[in-house]
Amino acid sequence: MESQVMTNPEDISKLYRELSLFPSLTRADVGPVITSQYGGKYSNIYTEWSQRDLERNENVKFCRQYIVFHDDKSVVYSGPSGNCTEIKGELLSKDSPSGDMKAVVRESIIKGEDKQFLEIWSKNIKVKSINLTALKKHGKVYEDDQFGCLVWSHSETHLLYVAERKRLKAESFFQSVSPESCSLADEEEGVKMGKEEETTKGEQFVFYEDWGETLVSKSSPVLCVLDIEGSNVSVLEGVPDNISPGQAFWAPSDTGVVFVGWWHEPFRLGLKYSPNRRSSLFYVDLTGGQCEQLSSGSSAVCSPKLSPDQCRIIYLECAVYGPHQQCSRLCMYDWYTKRTSVVVDVVKRPREDGFAGIYSSSLSPLCWSADSQRILVSCPQGSRKDLLLVETTTGSVTSLTSKSPGGSWSLLTIERNLMVVSWSSPNCPPSLRVGFLPLGGSREEVDWVVLEDSQTQPDIDWQILNFTPPPEQDNSQYPGLDFDALLLKPKDVKEGVKLPLIVTPHGGPHSVIVADWLLSSSVLCRMGFAILLVNYRGSIGYGQDSISSLPGNVGTQDVKDVQFAVESVLRGGAFDEQKVAVAGGSHGGFVACHLIGQYPEFYKACVARNPVINLASMIGSTDIPDWCMVEAGYNYSTDCLPDPAVWEQMLNKSPIKHVKQVKTPVLLTLGEDDKRVPPKQGIEYYRALKALQVPVRLLWYPGNNHSLSKVDAESDGFMNIALWMTQHLSL
Ligand SMILES: CSCC[C@H](NC=O)C(=O)N[C@@H](Cc1ccccc1)C(=O)O
């Protein structure tokens, strides 16, 4: 049969290079309202973007500003102001509320050593540059999304951030003291003889727990405050020792600091993609150092945001343990009455109006309407990502985007009702849009204005397909659930050509593929493949019942849903059933490896990135052992001991159980530093396949973690995947 797939590596890399140029939006800030000399009002919009630089082998961050003239209800005129500028060395940055100053945490290598500085800029002057490393009040500043923050006090006199707790310098018992032991760098930073840093002996090799995948070396965060006038940094006292604080902000009137605290006793578990860790909202008073717990303490909370009138805090809440990503509750704490209310509760099944619940582990940095009555949340609703408007007094939820073109709407910020969003779809890279939120009670549609357009890919066609599992595959505990898949295919298919198909189950398993811009899928599609991305039952965005239906049934329900979707699509006749491949990462790799074991004749090529291969062998080495228990159908507690019956079930539900049936050639891509699915999982599969003489190739990426997202690993991984597919599908 004729094929129209691109097979030449030069052509494939050229295409990858072309499509990897599209940047993604990472941040937007709206500046204050300025009245021009002619009376027109405008605001500057600061945006940050990220783009792969294949030559430099890094993701580059750059900014661009836009000017938006408006009348507080609609955009009158808008456009870019100036060109893009690359941002180097900035770990965190934030304009002051008035827009008069800017704070930057900068990392700089001086004489081969990493140093961190806190800078204050005013007008065109860097007025302060404080060497945080030399101050030695704390360890490295946290720049991650989990704990990190850089927040101006309302008075603009203080800055709040999170850093690693200071550790005493550890020395060997056999360290000989000599004047030379004081380094030149230390001397330059003012550590003179006689004033040496305090040291401790015998602690050199003490193990410090960390917070797992992507948070390695983050162990004991502390809240830090800079008094700008006095250039004085202090570490806040009063936070309980068994709590790791983060996501902090200033309380009304700057009387103290509100933060999320994660309990880390009896031990820390991985936090990345795991918003189900026991945590609470806390308030620490600045004068007395008293710490008050503001939420229950029996749930998991995240992303607290103070209303513009400083009266209420909105935050997300979910259950501790259980599936890692679940339907969240949107809760509100009233600062003055100290009462908490549930604004939007867990949704078990999608409602008639389409609302399926809130699925998010972070609200955007600003999410309140100007009247402090409404909240904006962008989150998956089935295979779309929509912008939802929540009335905090009634809990009513309406979608601002469900009638707009399908795709993915992500809120970057909202300030004085001016919303800044990123929109993309499988054939359209991210574009920047702004629009005013209609006044409360109004049914007006948002008039979106494009500030930065992107290039639609006319050769890519996409659609969302819905599947109802056959009766024998219905879940008796959660009956009547259906699921979706996203199908991408080349627009122009020559007469008589049947397309090869790549099937992609997502990871999680409680995550979802929304109709977003997806680099590797779009390159594969432009090469001539069709791609089927399946949101099997258990995905988020379809109601809590769908999520709850999967634990205990992994390796069967998810696998059968994917197989059912593929076979249904093949029945349409447009695809070549002899040229079907499967590719997935992590839990998606688990599903992929199950599929080639359970349907050995069906798939002609398989790619698995950091796949879960054996739940029983992984439980002792992953940063989230609870995941293995929960997905195998058991409750988790921190004191549970190994149980042969549980281990047996974990083994039975794992892909390794079916390895003897495998015939499909497998490409494994593994990250040496993966704490989530340690690469030994992939090695276990590799050895089994080698023993069975099934073609297997293993790519090992040093310096990479679970996501394999460093630019060289991602691009090399892509090329190898593309060539594995063309080779083993005989294209
Ligand atoms: C013990 S590893 C379990 C699999 C892993 N789940 C959680 O981290 C996984 O499948 N990871 C996904 C990433 C992901 C996880 C959760 C929500 C969204 C994405 C992957 O790497 O693709």
The ligand as a Gaussian input file, in Angstrom:
#p B3LYP/6-31G(d) Opt

LIG

0 1
 C        4.820000       6.407000      40.444000
 S        4.787000       7.158000      38.932000
 C        3.186000       7.287000      38.433000
 C        3.021000       7.779000      37.045000
 C        3.143000       9.258000      36.962000
 N        2.190000       9.826000      37.840000
 C        2.461000      10.828000      38.648000
 O        3.449000      11.447000      38.689000
 C        2.866000       9.745000      35.546000
 O        2.173000       9.113000      34.799000
 N        3.388000      10.913000      35.188000
 C        3.011000      11.639000      34.010000
 C        2.932000      13.081000      34.380000
 C        1.677000      13.476000      34.950000
 C        1.246000      13.019000      36.169000
 C        0.123000      13.460000      36.726000
 C       -0.582000      14.409000      36.096000
 C       -0.144000      14.889000      34.883000
 C        0.969000      14.412000      34.305000
 C        3.977000      11.665000      32.855000
 O        5.175000      11.728000      33.096000
 O        3.511000      11.704000      31.710000

